[in-house]
């Protein structure tokens, strides 16, 4: 017996119970009438009799109606309901991929290539210092649909001016933009050191000295709070490098020399940022903590081996990957023990693809360190560096020495077949999983962002 037949039997049983109740009522009325006669109450007896007659007529009408309904229902032939069509449940990952792929499919090749770059506003507008976003920004973004723009203290005059510039920039863009800053806390705080009043955040070293990892989370949450207010959605922080003795150019920007402790502080900073709507970027893979040279000024090299890194910095990055960090930045450090030569890490497949992507399993966005540093510019042209970074496994290229040259270099490489368009699409899929996260979560639920 199916559910429909069971419900029909239940309805019939309910009608039977109603008829029994009505009969009981009728017998009760007759009993009252007889009691009235036995008591000799002529007037009372007549009144009860009249009421009984009226009740009897109503009962007869009710039973007649019910019998008609019963006869009609008996004629109904119960049949098995038509089986509902079976709809194959589409896996959530396939649905997410559909959203991301749909966003990429509408892009021209030119827009796809431009979308791999995060640049300064000056590099696309030609002005010396950008402090507003007007017709020049609009024209620049129409020509070059860059993936993001990074800002520095020189771009900030006031909170109102900065917010207006960022909002206009996003409005002129054909696609969602990463709006980024370096906001680590301490001495590297582009917003904190500007004229905009925000809550001060201590350096990584000072936070680590407290021994309280919750303070790292609080620092991330505080920074994310004021960045979100200003329309900034990407912070190039935290520093995840493990200090090796005093031999580091990073100074108080690191959380210390104990890999486990550094991992706890760095991951809490990541969570503080990303729990509050700002993408975090751990840096500087594979690790600058044992290097005295500064890649801003020229080549920096280390004798550390892959095993050395596995016991130190990789511990931190593994924890960050497990926490779902949106970005990891690869430095320009030369690691001959891993690459076999002095190739900067961000241009070396052995570092980017073999270790970070494959061995550590990172599936988020890999971005190069700023390509206008001398560790790159003294050895490579802008187009060479951009193509090599992409082929090494970087998804995004930060601040090329000359954006137009770098952009054209990748575009030509795709047209000539030395870089596959699928490699561009592969990078964009990672980028747009983060850019469209709010849309994806609204459609398919939370925690469906980057893999």
For each residue, the residues with C-beta under 8 A, 3 or more apart:
1: 5 6
2: 5 6 80 81
3: 6 7
4: 7 8 78 81
5: 1 2 8 9 78
6: 1 2 3 9 10
7: 3 4 10 11
8: 4 5 11 12 78
9: 5 6 12 13
10: 6 7 13 14
11: 7 8 14 15
12: 8 9 15 16 70 73
13: 9 10 16 17
14: 10 11 17 18
15: 11 12 18 19 66 69 70
16: 12 13 19 20
17: 13 14 20 21
18: 14 15 21 22 66
19: 15 16 22 23 63 66
20: 16 17 23 24
21: 17 18 24 25
22: 18 19 25 26 59 62 63
23: 19 20 26 27
24: 20 21 27 28
25: 21 22 28 29 55 59
26: 22 23 29 30 55 56 59
27: 23 24 30 31
28: 24 25 31 32
29: 25 26 32 33 48 51 52 55 56
30: 26 27 33 34 52
31: 27 28 34 35
32: 28 29 35 36 48 52
33: 29 30 36 37 45 48 49 52
34: 30 31 37 38
35: 31 32 38 39
36: 32 33 39 41 44 45 48
37: 33 34 40 41 45
38: 34 35
39: 35 36 44
40: 37
41: 36 37 44 45
42: 45 46
43: 46 47
44: 36 39 41 47 48
45: 33 36 37 41 42 48 49
46: 42 43 49 50
47: 43 44 50 51
48: 29 32 33 36 44 45 51 52
49: 33 45 46 52 53
50: 46 47 53 54
51: 29 47 48 54 55
52: 29 30 32 33 48 49 55 56
53: 49 50 56 57
54: 50 51 57 58
55: 25 26 29 51 52 58 59
56: 26 29 52 53 59 60
57: 53 54 60 61
58: 54 55 61 62
59: 22 25 26 55 56 62 63
60: 56 57 63 64
61: 57 58 64 65
62: 22 58 59 65 66
63: 19 22 59 60 66 67
64: 60 61 67 68
65: 61 62 68 69
66: 15 18 19 62 63 69 70
67: 63 64 70 71
68: 64 65 71 72
69: 15 65 66 72 73
70: 12 15 66 67 73 74
71: 67 68 74 75
72: 68 69 75 76
73: 12 69 70 76
74: 70 71
75: 71 72
76: 72 73
77:
78: 4 5 8
79:
80: 2
81: 2 4
82:
83:
84:
85:
86:
87:
88:
89:
90: 94 95
91: 94 95
92: 95 96 444 445 448
93: 96 97
94: 90 91 97 98
95: 90 91 92 98 99 443 444
96: 92 93 99 100 433 440 444 448
97: 93 94 100 101 429
98: 94 95 101 102
99: 95 96 102 103 436 439 440 443
100: 96 97 103 104 429 432 433 436 440
101: 97 98 104 105 429
102: 98 99 105 106
103: 99 100 106 107 175 432 436
104: 100 101 107 112 425 428 429 432
105: 101 102
106: 102 103
107: 103 104 111 112 115 145 175 428
108: 111 112
109: 112 113 411 414 415 421 424
110: 113 114 145 411
111: 107 108 114 115 145 174 175
112: 104 107 108 109 115 116 421 424 425 428
113: 109 110 116 407 410 411 414 424
114: 110 111 117 144 145 146 147 407
115: 107 111 112 145 146 147 175 428 431
116: 112 113 147 390 395 396 397 410 424 427 428 431
117: 114 146 147 148 396 397 398 400 403 406 407
118: 146 147 148 149 150 178 180 367 396 397 398 399
119: 123 124 146 148 149 150 399 400 403
120: 123 130 149 150 151 152 399
121: 124 125 127 130 133 137 149 151 155 169
122: 125 126 127 128 129 130
123: 119 120 399 400 402 403
124: 119 121 137 140 141 143 144 146 403
125: 121 122 130 136 137 140
126: 122 136
127: 121 122 130 136
128: 122
129: 122 154 155
130: 120 121 122 125 127 133 137 155 165
131: 155 157 161 165
132: 137 161 164 165 168
133: 121 130 137 138 164 165 166 168 169 172
134: 137 138 168
135: 138 139
136: 125 126 127 139 140
137: 121 124 125 130 132 133 134 140 141 168 169 172
138: 133 134 135 141 142 172
139: 135 136 142 143
140: 124 125 136 137 143 144
141: 124 137 138 144 145 146 169 172 173 174
142: 138 139 145 172 174
143: 124 139 140
144: 114 124 140 141 403 404 407
145: 107 110 111 114 115 141 142 173 174 175
146: 114 115 117 118 119 124 141 149 177 403
147: 114 115 116 117 118 175 177 178 396 431
148: 117 118 119 177 178 179 180 234 396
149: 118 119 120 121 146 169 177 178 179 180
150: 118 119 120 180 181 182 236 398 399
151: 120 121 155 156 162 166 179 180 181 190 232
152: 120 155 181 182 190
153: 156 190 191 193 194
154: 129
155: 121 129 130 131 151 152 162 165
156: 151 153 161 162 190 191 194 195 196
157: 131 161 162 195
158: 161 162 195 196
159: 162 163 196 197 230
160: 163 164
161: 131 132 156 157 158 164 165
162: 151 155 156 157 158 159 165 166 194 196 230
163: 159 160 166 167 229 230 231
164: 132 133 160 161 167 168
165: 130 131 132 133 155 161 162 168 169
166: 133 151 162 163 169 170 179 230 231 232
167: 163 164 170 171 231
168: 132 133 134 137 164 165 171 172
169: 121 133 137 141 149 165 166 172 173 177 179
170: 166 167 173 177 179 231
171: 167 168
172: 133 137 138 141 142 168 169
173: 141 145 169 170 176 177
174: 111 141 142 145
175: 103 107 111 115 145 147 435
176: 173 432 435 436
177: 146 147 148 149 169 170 173
178: 118 147 148 149 233 234 279 435
179: 148 149 151 166 169 170 231 232 233 234
180: 118 148 149 150 151 232 233 234 235 236
181: 150 151 152 190 191 227 232 234 235 236
182: 150 152 188 189 190 235 236 237
183: 188 189 190 191 192 223 227 232 235 236 237
184: 188 189 203 204 236 237 238 239 253
185: 188 189 192 201 202 203 204 207 219 223 237
186: 189 201 202 203 204 205 206 252 253
187: 203 251 252 253
188: 182 183 184 185 237 253
189: 182 183 184 185 186 192 193 201
190: 151 152 153 156 181 182 183 193 194
191: 153 156 181 183 194 196 198 226 227 230 232
192: 183 185 189 198 200 201
193: 153 189 190
194: 153 156 162 190 191
195: 156 157 158
196: 156 158 159 162 191 226 230
197: 159
198: 191 192 226
199: 222 225 226
200: 192
201: 185 186 189 192 219 222 223
202: 185 186 206 207 215 219
203: 184 185 186 187 206 207 252 253
204: 184 185 186 207 208 216 238 239 252 253 254 255 265
205: 186 208 209 251 252 253 254 255 256
206: 186 202 203 209 210 252
207: 185 202 203 204 210 212 215 216 219 255 265
208: 204 205 211 216 254 255 256 261 262 265
209: 205 206
210: 206 207 215
211: 208
212: 207 215
213: 216 217 264 265 268
214: 217 218 268
215: 202 207 210 212 218 219
216: 204 207 208 213 219 220 238 255 264 265 266 268 269 272
217: 213 214 220 221 268 269 271 272
218: 214 215 221 222 272
219: 185 201 202 207 215 216 222 223 269 272
220: 216 217 223 224 237 238 268 269 270 271 272 273 274 275 276 280
221: 217 218 224 225 272 273 275 276
222: 199 201 218 219 225 226 272
223: 183 185 201 219 220 226 227 235 237 272 273 278
224: 220 221 227 228 235 272 273 274 275 276 277 278
225: 199 221 222 228 229 276
226: 191 196 198 199 222 223 229 230
227: 181 183 191 223 224 230 232 233 235 278
228: 224 225 231 232 233 276 277 278
229: 163 225 226
230: 159 162 163 166 191 196 226 227
231: 163 166 167 170 179 228
232: 151 166 179 180 181 183 191 227 228 235 278
233: 178 179 180 227 228 277 278 279
234: 148 178 179 180 181 278 279 281 326 327
235: 180 181 182 183 223 224 227 232 273 278 279 280 281
236: 150 180 181 182 183 184 281 283 327 329
237: 182 183 184 185 188 220 223 269 273 280 281 283
238: 184 204 216 220 255 265 266 269 270 280 282 283
239: 184 204 250 253 254 255 266 283 284
240: 262 266 282 283 284 285 287 313 316 317 320
241: 248 250 253 254 262 283 284 287 288 289 313
242: 254 256 257 258 259 262 287 289 312 313 315 316
243: 246 248 250 254 256 257 289 290
244: 247 248 257 289 290 312
245: 248 257 290
246: 243
247: 244 290 291 292
248: 241 243 244 245 251 254 288 289 290 291 292
249: 288 291 292 293 294 300
250: 239 241 243 253 254 288 289
251: 187 205 248 254
252: 186 187 203 204 205 206
253: 184 186 187 188 203 204 205 239 241 250
254: 204 205 208 239 241 242 243 248 250 251 262 289
255: 204 205 207 208 216 238 239 261 262 265 266
256: 205 208 242 243 261 262 265
257: 242 243 244 245 262 289
258: 242 261 262
259: 242 262 263 311 312 313 315 316
260: 263 264 315
261: 208 255 256 258 264 265
262: 208 240 241 242 254 255 256 257 258 259 265 266 315 316
263: 259 260 266 267 315 316 318 319 320
264: 213 216 260 261 267 268 319
265: 204 207 208 213 216 238 255 256 261 262 268 269
266: 216 238 239 240 255 262 263 269 270 282 316 319 320
267: 263 264 270 271 319 320 323
268: 213 214 216 217 220 264 265 271 272
269: 216 217 219 220 237 238 265 266 272 273 280
270: 220 238 266 267 273 274 280 282 320 323 325
271: 217 220 267 268 274 275 323
272: 216 217 218 219 220 221 222 223 224 268 269 275 276
273: 220 221 223 224 235 237 269 270 276 278 279 280
274: 220 224 270 271 277 278 279 280 324 325 326
275: 220 221 224 271 272
276: 220 221 224 225 228 272 273
277: 224 228 233 274
278: 223 224 227 228 232 233 234 235 273 274
279: 178 233 234 235 273 274 326 327 434
280: 220 235 237 238 269 270 273 274 325 326 327
281: 234 235 236 237 325 326 327 328 329 367
282: 238 240 266 270 285 316 317 320 325 327 328 329
283: 236 237 238 239 240 241 328 329 331 369
284: 239 240 241 287 288 329 330 331 333 369
285: 240 282 313 317 328 329 330 331 345 351 356
286: 309 313 314 330 331 333 335 338 345 351 355 356
287: 240 241 242 284 290 304 309 312 313 331 333
288: 241 248 249 250 284 291 295 300 331 333
289: 241 242 243 244 248 250 254 257 312 313
290: 243 244 245 247 248 287 302 304
291: 247 248 249 288 300 301 302 333
292: 247 248 249
293: 249 297 298 299 300 301
294: 249 297 298 300
295: 288 298 299 300 331 332 333 344 369 373 374 375
296: 373 374 375
297: 293 294 374 375
298: 293 294 295 374 375 378
299: 293 295 332 334 342 344 375 378 379
300: 249 288 291 293 294 295 332 333 334 375
301: 291 293 333 334 335 336 342
302: 290 291 333 334 335
303: 336 337
304: 287 290 308 309 335 337
305: 308 309 337 338
306: 309 310 337 338 355
307: 310 311
308: 304 305 311 312
309: 286 287 304 305 306 312 313 314 338
310: 306 307 314 315
311: 259 307 308 314 315
312: 242 244 259 287 289 308 309 315 316
313: 240 241 242 259 285 286 287 289 309 316 317
314: 286 309 310 311 317 318 355 360
315: 242 259 260 262 263 310 311 312 318 319
316: 240 242 259 262 263 266 282 312 313 319 320
317: 240 282 285 313 314 320 321 328 356 360 362
318: 263 314 315 321 322 360
319: 263 264 266 267 315 316 322 323
320: 240 263 266 267 270 282 316 317 323 325 328
321: 317 318 324 325 328 360 361 362 364
322: 318 319
323: 267 270 271 319 320
324: 274 321 364 449 450
325: 270 274 280 281 282 320 321 328 364
326: 234 274 279 280 281 364 365 434 449 450
327: 234 236 279 280 281 282 364 365 366 367
328: 281 282 283 285 317 320 321 325 356 362 364 365 366 367
329: 236 281 282 283 284 285 366 367 368 369 398
330: 284 285 286 345 346 351 352 356 366 367 368 369 394
331: 283 284 285 286 287 288 295 344 345 346 369
332: 295 299 300 344 345 346 369 373 375 376
333: 284 286 287 288 291 295 300 301 302 344 345 375
334: 299 300 301 302 339 341 342 343 344 345
335: 286 301 302 304 338 339 345 348 351
336: 301 303 339 340 341 342
337: 303 304 305 306
338: 286 305 306 309 335 348 350 351 355
339: 334 335 336 342 343 345 348 350 351
340: 336 350
341: 334 336
342: 299 301 334 336 339
343: 334 339 347 348
344: 295 299 331 332 333 334 347 348 375 376 379
345: 285 286 330 331 332 333 334 335 339 348 351 352
346: 330 331 332 351 352 368 369 389 392 394
347: 343 344 376 380 385 388 389 392
348: 335 338 339 343 344 345 351 352 392
349: 352 353 354 391 392 393
350: 338 339 340 353 354 355
351: 285 286 330 335 338 339 345 346 348 354 355 356 392
352: 330 345 346 348 349 355 356 357 366 392 393 394
353: 349 350 356 357 358 392 393
354: 349 350 351 357 358 359
355: 286 306 314 338 350 351 352 358 359 360
356: 285 286 317 328 330 351 352 353 359 360 362 366 393
357: 352 353 354 360 361 362 363 366 393
358: 353 354 355 361
359: 354 355 356
360: 314 317 318 321 355 356 357
361: 321 357 358
362: 317 321 328 356 357 366
363: 357 430 450 451
364: 321 324 325 326 327 328 430 434 450 451
365: 326 327 328 395 396 430 431 434 450
366: 327 328 329 330 352 356 357 362 393 394 395 396
367: 118 281 327 328 329 330 394 395 396 397 398
368: 329 330 346 371 389 394 396 397 398
369: 283 284 295 329 330 331 332 346 373 398
370: 373 398 399
371: 368 376 377 382 385 386 389 397 398 399 400 401 406
372: 376 377 399 400 401
373: 295 296 332 369 370 376 377
374: 295 296 297 298 377 378
375: 295 296 297 298 299 300 332 333 344 378 379
376: 332 344 347 371 372 373 379 380 385 401
377: 371 372 373 374 380 382 401
378: 298 299 374 375
379: 299 344 375 376
380: 347 376 377 384 385 388
381: 384 385 405 409
382: 371 377 385 386 400 401 402 403 405 406 409
383: 386 387 405 406 408 409 410 412
384: 380 381 387 388 409
385: 347 371 376 380 381 382 388 389 397 400 401 406
386: 371 382 383 389 390 397 400 406 407 409 410
387: 383 384 390 391 409 410 413 418 419
388: 347 380 384 385 391 392
389: 346 347 368 371 385 386 392 394 397
390: 116 386 387 394 397 410 413 419 423 424 427
391: 349 387 388 419 423
392: 346 347 348 349 351 352 353 388 389
393: 349 352 353 356 357 366
394: 330 346 352 366 367 368 389 390 397 427
395: 116 365 366 367 426 427 428 430 431
396: 116 117 118 147 148 365 366 367 368 427 431
397: 116 117 118 367 368 371 385 386 389 390 394 400 406
398: 117 118 150 329 367 368 369 370 371
399: 118 119 120 123 150 370 371 372
400: 117 119 123 371 372 382 385 386 397 403 405 406 407
401: 371 372 376 377 382 385 405 406
402: 123 382 405 406
403: 117 119 123 124 144 146 382 400 406 407
404: 144 407 408
405: 381 382 383 400 401 402 408 409
406: 117 371 382 383 385 386 397 400 401 402 403 409 410
407: 113 114 117 144 386 400 403 404 410 411
408: 383 404 405 411 412
409: 381 382 383 384 386 387 405 406 412 413
410: 113 116 383 386 387 390 406 407 413 414 419 424
411: 109 110 113 407 408 414 415
412: 383 408 409 415 416
413: 387 390 409 410 416 418 419
414: 109 113 410 411 417 419 420 421 424
415: 109 411 412
416: 412 413
417: 414 420
418: 387 413
419: 387 390 391 410 413 414 423 424
420: 414 417 423 424
421: 109 112 414 424 425
422: 425 426
423: 390 391 419 420 426 427
424: 109 112 113 116 390 410 414 419 420 421 427 428
425: 104 112 421 422 428 429
426: 395 422 423 429 430
427: 116 390 394 395 396 423 424 430 431
428: 104 107 112 115 116 395 424 425 431 432
429: 97 100 101 104 425 426 432 433
430: 363 364 365 395 426 427 433 434 450
431: 115 116 147 365 395 396 427 428 434 435
432: 100 103 104 176 428 429 435 436
433: 96 100 429 430 436 437 440 449 450 451
434: 279 326 364 365 430 431 437 449 450
435: 175 176 178 431 432
436: 99 100 103 176 432 433 439 440
437: 433 434 440 441 448 449 450
438: 441 442
439: 99 436 442 443
440: 96 99 100 433 436 437 443 444 448 449
441: 437 438 444 445 446 447 448 449
442: 438 439
443: 95 99 439 440
444: 92 95 96 440 441 448
445: 92 441 448
446: 441
447: 441
448: 92 96 437 440 441 444 445
449: 324 326 433 434 437 440 441
450: 324 326 363 364 365 430 433 434 437
451: 363 364 433
